[in-house]
Amino acid sequence: MKRIFVAGHKGMVGSAIVRQLSKTDGVELVVRDRSQLNLLSQADVQAFFQQEKIDAVYLAAAKVGGIVANNTYPAEFIYENLMIECNIVHSAHLAGIQDLLFLGSSCIYPKFAEQPMAESALLTGILEPTNEPYAIAKIAGIKLCESYNRQYGRNYRSVMPTNLYGENDNFHPNNSHVIPALMRRFHEAKLVNAPEVVVWGSGKPMREFLHVDDMAAASIFVMNVDQATYESCTEPMLSHINVGTGVDCTIAELAHTMAEVVGFTGQVVFDSTKPDGTPRKLMSVETLAKLGWNYNINLKDGLASTYAWFLANQDSFRG
């Protein structure tokens, strides 16, 4: 029986990894919530790994938030993410654990990176200022994995997801990302028969979206690729791989698809006086395709299943 620790098992990605691993034969899942294990404490994390005899680690734990949170609490974002990464990676190494997967973010890439963004774009330009502390912490996590691989021969890999959505997403009205924010807005407009829904911006910016179940599947796939295949498809000593669809759509296309999925029949209006943000953010997924993985859930189907989950769970996130 392989004992696998999923750090951050209650988050959107961590919970998706747990759902998939729980269906896998020969796997014993190990999880701890914050009351059971303080990931910010080096002593607690080291004691946990020494006691539990873990075979592999999925490092999905992180302090995350939107633009407002990143701007308001930059110290917490860089400190807590650095501590979580350092404590888990180093303690896993001390415990003799060979296999670990670190989950990062597409914000590691420069603000003006060439599109689509390849893994080689890392550290080639300035970051987006609004989430720079978080991005730097994630870059440090990648380099942490690379350093333990280089010095100790570990198999610590990193995956960088594009924009994710799906079950257990954050549907808060003020600080959620674009898909949950639009889903809630269209749903509430449908309930009151509103004549229109206003979407910020021109609708022209392009974004890539990946369902969290695909992200979990890709994570498990990358974790289990044999070393020879991995090395043949990646650049020497690079431990991070982009995970996405390689396909993007305009915000306008997303909004109209969302209206269809939710069943909103009013007008979709775009307020071009509001900021658009970056014109395009698309990940290059060539490395992952070479390894043999491609996404399975198209955007409309993914939105439909997410909306079904939203309807079944909306009482838990009213506000």
Secondary structure as GFF3:
##gff-version 3
##sequence-region A 1 319
A	DSSP	beta_strand	2	7	.	.	.	ID=ss1
A	DSSP	alpha_helix	12	21	.	.	.	ID=ss2
A	DSSP	beta_strand	27	30	.	.	.	ID=ss3
A	DSSP	alpha_helix	42	52	.	.	.	ID=ss4
A	DSSP	beta_strand	56	59	.	.	.	ID=ss5
A	DSSP	alpha_helix	67	72	.	.	.	ID=ss6
A	DSSP	alpha_helix	74	94	.	.	.	ID=ss7
A	DSSP	beta_strand	99	103	.	.	.	ID=ss8
A	DSSP	three_ten_helix	106	108	.	.	.	ID=ss9
A	DSSP	three_ten_helix	119	121	.	.	.	ID=ss10
A	DSSP	three_ten_helix	129	131	.	.	.	ID=ss11
A	DSSP	alpha_helix	132	152	.	.	.	ID=ss12
A	DSSP	beta_strand	155	161	.	.	.	ID=ss13
A	DSSP	beta_strand	163	165	.	.	.	ID=ss14
A	DSSP	alpha_helix	178	191	.	.	.	ID=ss15
A	DSSP	beta_strand	196	200	.	.	.	ID=ss16
A	DSSP	beta_strand	206	207	.	.	.	ID=ss17
A	DSSP	beta_strand	209	211	.	.	.	ID=ss18
A	DSSP	alpha_helix	212	224	.	.	.	ID=ss19
A	DSSP	alpha_helix	227	233	.	.	.	ID=ss20
A	DSSP	beta_strand	240	243	.	.	.	ID=ss21
A	DSSP	beta_strand	249	250	.	.	.	ID=ss22
A	DSSP	alpha_helix	251	262	.	.	.	ID=ss23
A	DSSP	beta_strand	267	271	.	.	.	ID=ss24
A	DSSP	beta_strand	280	281	.	.	.	ID=ss25
A	DSSP	alpha_helix	286	291	.	.	.	ID=ss26
A	DSSP	alpha_helix	299	313	.	.	.	ID=ss27
A	DSSP	three_ten_helix	314	317	.	.	.	ID=ss28
###
